[in-house]
Amino acid sequence: MKLITAVIKPFRLDDVREALTEAGVNGVTVTEVKGYGRQKGHSEIYRGAEYVVELLPKIKLEVVVADTLCQAATDAILKAAYTGKIGDGKLFVMDLESVVRIRTGELGEDAI
Protein backbone atom coordinates (compact mmCIF):
# COMPACT_ATOMS: atom_id res chain seq x y z
CA MET A 1 0.00 0.00 0.00
CA LYS A 2 1.08 3.57 -0.64
CA LEU A 3 0.39 6.95 0.96
CA ILE A 4 0.28 9.68 -1.67
CA THR A 5 0.64 13.22 -0.35
CA ALA A 6 0.18 16.13 -2.73
CA VAL A 7 0.46 19.85 -2.08
CA ILE A 8 -1.43 21.76 -4.77
CA LYS A 9 -2.95 25.13 -5.59
CA PRO A 10 -6.35 25.57 -3.91
CA PHE A 11 -8.29 26.25 -7.13
CA ARG A 12 -7.17 22.89 -8.58
CA LEU A 13 -8.81 20.85 -5.81
CA ASP A 14 -12.09 20.06 -7.59
CA ASP A 15 -10.28 18.94 -10.75
CA VAL A 16 -7.94 16.71 -8.73
CA ARG A 17 -10.82 15.16 -6.77
CA GLU A 18 -12.69 14.37 -9.99
CA ALA A 19 -9.58 12.87 -11.57
CA LEU A 20 -8.95 10.68 -8.52
CA THR A 21 -12.54 9.45 -8.54
CA GLU A 22 -12.22 8.54 -12.23
CA ALA A 23 -8.96 6.71 -11.43
CA GLY A 24 -10.79 4.53 -8.88
CA VAL A 25 -9.68 6.19 -5.63
CA ASN A 26 -12.32 5.80 -2.90
CA GLY A 27 -11.30 8.45 -0.39
CA VAL A 28 -9.10 11.48 0.13
CA THR A 29 -8.16 13.66 3.11
CA VAL A 30 -7.93 17.38 2.38
CA THR A 31 -6.21 19.95 4.60
CA GLU A 32 -5.81 23.69 4.06
CA VAL A 33 -2.15 24.56 4.65
CA LYS A 34 0.26 27.43 4.05
CA GLY A 35 3.82 27.30 2.83
CA TYR A 36 6.33 28.30 0.21
CA GLY A 37 8.89 26.72 -2.06
CA ARG A 38 11.27 28.23 -4.56
CA GLN A 39 8.96 31.19 -5.17
CA LYS A 40 9.43 32.40 -1.56
CA GLY A 41 6.00 34.08 -1.46
CA HIS A 42 5.07 37.24 -3.31
CA SER A 43 4.36 40.96 -2.85
CA GLU A 44 0.87 42.46 -2.88
CA ILE A 45 -0.47 45.98 -2.65
CA TYR A 46 -3.33 46.59 -0.24
CA ARG A 47 -4.79 50.10 0.14
CA GLY A 48 -1.69 51.58 -1.41
CA ALA A 49 0.77 49.81 0.86
CA GLU A 50 2.98 47.00 -0.38
CA TYR A 51 3.43 43.96 1.82
CA VAL A 52 5.02 40.57 1.40
CA VAL A 53 3.02 37.35 1.62
CA GLU A 54 5.61 34.79 2.68
CA LEU A 55 3.31 31.81 3.28
CA LEU A 56 0.99 31.03 0.40
CA PRO A 57 -2.29 29.13 0.81
CA LYS A 58 -2.11 25.56 -0.48
CA ILE A 59 -4.15 22.35 -0.27
CA LYS A 60 -2.62 19.16 1.09
CA LEU A 61 -4.19 15.93 -0.17
CA GLU A 62 -3.53 12.55 1.40
CA VAL A 63 -4.64 9.39 -0.38
CA VAL A 64 -4.04 5.76 0.60
CA VAL A 65 -4.13 3.30 -2.30
CA ALA A 66 -3.20 -0.27 -3.11
CA ASP A 67 0.12 -0.69 -4.91
CA THR A 68 -1.74 -1.56 -8.12
CA LEU A 69 -3.62 1.77 -8.09
CA CYS A 70 -0.64 3.98 -7.18
CA GLN A 71 0.51 4.88 -10.70
CA ALA A 72 -3.01 5.72 -11.90
CA ALA A 73 -3.62 7.90 -8.84
CA THR A 74 -0.32 9.79 -9.15
CA ASP A 75 -0.87 10.31 -12.88
CA ALA A 76 -4.38 11.65 -12.18
CA ILE A 77 -3.07 14.13 -9.59
CA LEU A 78 -0.19 15.28 -11.77
CA LYS A 79 -2.42 15.86 -14.78
CA ALA A 80 -5.25 17.61 -12.89
CA ALA A 81 -3.01 19.83 -10.70
CA TYR A 82 -0.77 21.00 -13.54
CA THR A 83 -1.00 24.66 -14.63
CA GLY A 84 2.54 25.08 -15.94
CA LYS A 85 3.17 28.02 -13.61
CA ILE A 86 5.40 28.29 -10.57
CA GLY A 87 3.79 26.95 -7.40
CA ASP A 88 1.98 23.96 -8.94
CA GLY A 89 3.10 21.95 -5.92
CA LYS A 90 4.72 18.67 -5.01
CA LEU A 91 3.70 15.01 -4.87
CA PHE A 92 5.19 12.45 -2.47
CA VAL A 93 4.68 8.67 -2.48
CA MET A 94 5.52 6.61 0.61
CA ASP A 95 5.20 2.95 1.51
CA LEU A 96 2.66 2.10 4.22
CA GLU A 97 3.43 -0.71 6.58
CA SER A 98 -0.07 -1.15 7.95
CA VAL A 99 -3.61 0.21 7.70
CA VAL A 100 -6.45 -0.61 10.12
CA ARG A 101 -10.10 0.37 9.74
CA ILE A 102 -11.01 1.38 13.29
CA ARG A 103 -14.73 0.54 13.06
CA THR A 104 -14.33 -3.05 11.81
CA GLY A 105 -10.73 -3.95 12.61
CA GLU A 106 -10.05 -4.80 8.94
CA LEU A 107 -6.36 -4.80 8.04
CA GLY A 108 -4.30 -3.94 4.98
CA GLU A 109 -5.98 -3.35 1.62
CA ASP A 110 -9.33 -4.44 3.06
CA ALA A 111 -9.16 -1.39 5.33
CA ILE A 112 -8.77 1.00 2.40
GUMIKOL-641486 format. One record per atom (N, C-alpha, C, O): x, y, z. Coordinates in steps of 0.05 Angstrom, whole numbers, padded with zeros to 5 digits, always signed. Layout:
# residues N
XYZ ...
This chain:
# residues 112
+00017-00023+00000 +00000+00000+00000 +00018+00025+00000 +00041+00024+00009 +00007+00047-00010 +00022+00071-00013 +00005+00095-00001 -00019+00095-00003 +00020+00114+00010 +00008+00139+00019 +00018+00160+00000 +00042+00165-00003 -00001+00172-00015 +00006+00194-00033 -00002+00220-00020 -00025+00224-00012 +00017+00238-00018 +00013+00264-00007 +00019+00285-00029 +00040+00284-00041 +00000+00302-00034 +00004+00323-00055 -00003+00350-00043 -00022+00353-00028 +00014+00369-00049 +00009+00397-00042 +00004+00412-00068 +00022+00414-00085 -00020+00423-00070 -00029+00435-00095 -00040+00463-00091 -00045+00472-00068 -00045+00477-00113 -00059+00503-00112 -00088+00498-00105 -00101+00479-00114 -00099+00516-00088 -00127+00511-00078 -00148+00510-00101 -00167+00494-00098 -00145+00525-00122 -00166+00525-00143 -00165+00500-00160 -00183+00496-00177 -00145+00483-00156 -00143+00458-00172 -00156+00434-00157 -00157+00412-00168 -00166+00439-00133 -00176+00417-00116 -00199+00402-00129 -00198+00377-00130 -00219+00415-00140 -00242+00401-00152 -00233+00384-00176 -00243+00362-00179 -00215+00394-00192 -00206+00379-00215 -00190+00354-00206 -00193+00332-00218 -00174+00357-00185 -00159+00334-00175 -00177+00313-00162 -00174+00289-00167 -00197+00322-00147 -00216+00303-00135 -00231+00287-00157 -00234+00263-00155 -00240+00301-00178 -00254+00287-00200 -00235+00267-00214 -00244+00245-00220 -00211+00275-00218 -00192+00257-00231 -00186+00233-00214 -00183+00211-00225 -00184+00236-00188 -00179+00214-00170 -00203+00195-00170 -00199+00170-00170 -00227+00206-00170 -00251+00189-00171 -00251+00172-00197 -00257+00149-00196 -00245+00185-00219 -00244+00171-00245 -00223+00149-00245 -00225+00129-00259 -00201+00154-00230 -00179+00134-00229 -00186+00111-00210 -00171+00091-00209 -00208+00113-00195 -00216+00091-00178 -00209+00094-00149 -00210+00075-00133 -00200+00118-00141 -00194+00124-00113 -00219+00128-00097 -00237+00143-00105 -00222+00115-00074 -00246+00116-00058 -00248+00139-00039 -00270+00149-00033 -00225+00148-00028 -00226+00169-00008 -00201+00186-00009 -00180+00178-00019 -00204+00210+00002 -00182+00230+00003 -00185+00247+00027 -00208+00254+00035 -00163+00254+00040 -00163+00273+00062 -00152+00299+00052 -00131+00300+00039 -00166+00321+00057 -00159+00348+00048 -00154+00366+00071 -00170+00368+00090 -00131+00380+00071 -00124+00399+00092 -00116+00425+00079 -00101+00426+00060 -00125+00448+00090 -00116+00474+00081 -00090+00480+00096 -00090+00480+00121 -00069+00486+00081 -00043+00491+00093 -00031+00517+00081 -00042+00527+00061 -00009+00526+00092 +00005+00549+00081 +00035+00541+00079 +00045+00526+00096 +00048+00552+00059 +00076+00546+00057 +00088+00561+00033 +00075+00577+00020 +00113+00555+00028 +00127+00566+00004 +00148+00547-00005 +00158+00530+00010 +00156+00550-00030 +00178+00534-00041 +00198+00553-00053 +00207+00572-00040 +00205+00548-00078 +00225+00565-00091 +00216+00593-00095 +00232+00612-00096 +00189+00597-00098 +00179+00624-00103 +00182+00643-00080 +00180+00667-00083 +00185+00632-00056 +00189+00648-00031 +00167+00669-00027 +00173+00691-00017 +00142+00663-00033 +00120+00682-00029 +00119+00702-00051 +00131+00699-00072 +00104+00724-00047 +00101+00745-00066 +00093+00771-00053 +00085+00771-00029 +00095+00793-00068 +00087+00819-00057 +00059+00826-00067 +00052+00820-00089 +00044+00839-00050 +00017+00849-00058 +00015+00878-00048 +00028+00887-00030 -00004+00892-00061 -00009+00920-00053 -00038+00920-00042 -00057+00912-00056 -00041+00930-00018 -00067+00932-00005 -00070+00960+00006 -00055+00969+00023 -00090+00974-00005 -00096+01002+00003 -00071+01019+00000 -00065+01036+00017 -00057+01015-00022 -00034+01032-00028 -00008+01023-00015 +00013+01034-00022 -00009+01005+00004 +00015+00996+00017 +00024+00969+00007 +00007+00951+00004 +00049+00966+00002 +00060+00940-00008 +00068+00923+00016 +00080+00933+00035 +00060+00898+00015 +00069+00879+00036 +00075+00852+00024 +00066+00846+00002 +00091+00837+00038 +00100+00811+00028 +00084+00789+00041 +00081+00787+00065 +00074+00771+00023 +00060+00747+00032 +00081+00725+00031 +00087+00715+00009 +00091+00716+00054 +00112+00696+00054 +00101+00667+00053 +00114+00650+00041 +00078+00663+00065 +00066+00636+00066 +00041+00637+00048 +00022+00651+00054 +00042+00621+00027 +00020+00621+00008 +00000+00599+00015 +00008+00577+00025 -00026+00603+00011 -00046+00583+00016 -00043+00560-00004 -00041+00564-00028 -00044+00535+00007 -00042+00511-00010 -00062+00491+00001 -00074+00495+00023 -00066+00470-00014 -00083+00447-00005 -00065+00422-00004 -00050+00416-00022 -00067+00408+00018 -00052+00383+00022 -00072+00360+00020 -00091+00358+00035 -00067+00342+00001 -00084+00319-00003 -00069+00294+00006 -00045+00292+00001 -00083+00276+00020 -00071+00251+00028 -00089+00229+00018 -00113+00229+00024 -00077+00210+00004 -00093+00188-00008 -00078+00162-00002 -00054+00160-00006 -00092+00142+00008 -00081+00115+00012 -00092+00097-00009 -00117+00094-00013 -00074+00084-00024 -00083+00066-00046 -00067+00040-00045 -00046+00038-00033 -00078+00020-00058 -00064-00005-00062 -00041-00001-00082 -00043+00018-00098 -00021-00017-00080 +00002-00014-00098 -00006-00013-00128 +00006+00001-00144 -00026-00029-00135 -00035-00031-00162 -00048-00006-00172 -00049-00001-00197 -00058+00011-00154 -00072+00035-00162 -00055+00060-00160 -00063+00082-00167 -00031+00057-00149 -00013+00080-00144 -00006+00096-00169 -00008+00120-00168 +00002+00083-00190 +00010+00098-00214 -00013+00113-00226 -00010+00136-00235 -00037+00101-00227 -00060+00114-00238 -00068+00139-00221 -00075+00159-00232 -00066+00136-00195 -00072+00158-00177 -00052+00181-00179 -00060+00204-00181 -00027+00175-00180 -00006+00196-00183 -00009+00210-00210 -00006+00234-00212 -00014+00194-00231 -00017+00206-00258 -00042+00225-00258 -00041+00246-00270 -00063+00217-00245 -00088+00233-00244 -00082+00259-00229 -00091+00281-00238 -00068+00258-00207 -00061+00283-00192 -00044+00301-00208 -00049+00325-00210 -00023+00290-00220 -00004+00306-00235 -00017+00320-00259 -00012+00343-00264 -00035+00306-00272 -00048+00317-00296 -00068+00339-00287 -00070+00360-00299 -00084+00333-00266 -00105+00352-00258 -00094+00377-00243 -00106+00398-00244 -00071+00374-00229 -00060+00397-00214 -00042+00414-00231 -00035+00436-00222 -00035+00406-00254 -00015+00420-00271 -00027+00446-00283 -00049+00445-00294 -00013+00468-00279 -00020+00493-00293 +00003+00503-00310 +00000+00519-00328 +00027+00493-00304 +00051+00502-00319 +00064+00526-00307 +00083+00536-00318 +00053+00536-00285 +00063+00560-00272 +00077+00553-00246 +00072+00531-00235 +00094+00571-00237 +00108+00566-00211 +00088+00562-00189 +00067+00575-00188 +00094+00544-00171 +00076+00539-00148 +00055+00517-00153 +00036+00515-00137 +00058+00501-00174 +00040+00479-00179 +00039+00459-00156 +00019+00446-00152 +00062+00456-00142 +00062+00439-00118 +00081+00416-00120 +00099+00415-00137 +00077+00397-00102 +00094+00373-00100 +00077+00349-00095 +00054+00351-00086 +00088+00326-00102 +00074+00300-00097 +00094+00281-00085 +00116+00278-00095 +00086+00268-00063 +00104+00249-00049 +00090+00222-00048 +00065+00221-00043 +00104+00200-00052 +00094+00173-00050 +00110+00158-00029 +00135+00157-00031 +00096+00147-00009 +00110+00132+00012 +00098+00105+00016 +00074+00101+00012 +00114+00086+00024 +00104+00059+00030 +00089+00060+00057 +00098+00074+00075 +00068+00045+00059 +00053+00042+00084 +00057+00014+00095 +00054-00006+00080 +00064+00012+00119 +00069-00014+00132 +00042-00027+00139 +00039-00052+00135 +00024-00012+00149 -00001-00023+00159 -00024-00003+00158 -00019+00021+00161 -00048-00012+00153 -00072+00004+00154 -00093-00012+00169 -00097-00036+00164 -00108+00001+00188 -00129-00012+00202 -00154+00005+00201 -00153+00029+00207 -00176-00007+00193 -00202+00007+00195 -00212+00005+00224 -00217-00017+00233 -00214+00028+00237 -00220+00028+00266 -00247+00015+00271 -00250-00001+00290 -00268+00021+00256 -00295+00011+00261 -00296-00020+00260 -00309-00032+00277 -00283-00032+00240 -00287-00061+00236 -00262-00077+00244 -00264-00102+00247 -00239-00064+00246 -00215-00079+00252 -00202-00091+00227 -00182-00106+00230 -00213-00086+00204 -00201-00096+00179 -00172-00086+00176 -00166-00064+00185 -00156-00103+00164 -00127-00096+00161 -00119-00094+00132 -00132-00106+00114 -00098-00080+00126 -00086-00079+00100 -00104-00066+00079 -00119-00047+00084 -00104-00078+00054 -00120-00067+00032 -00149-00069+00038 -00165-00053+00027 -00158-00087+00054 -00187-00089+00061 -00195-00064+00077 -00219-00057+00076 -00177-00051+00090 -00183-00028+00107 -00185-00002+00090 -00196+00018+00098 -00174-00003+00065 -00175+00020+00048 -00203+00022+00038 -00210+00040+00023 
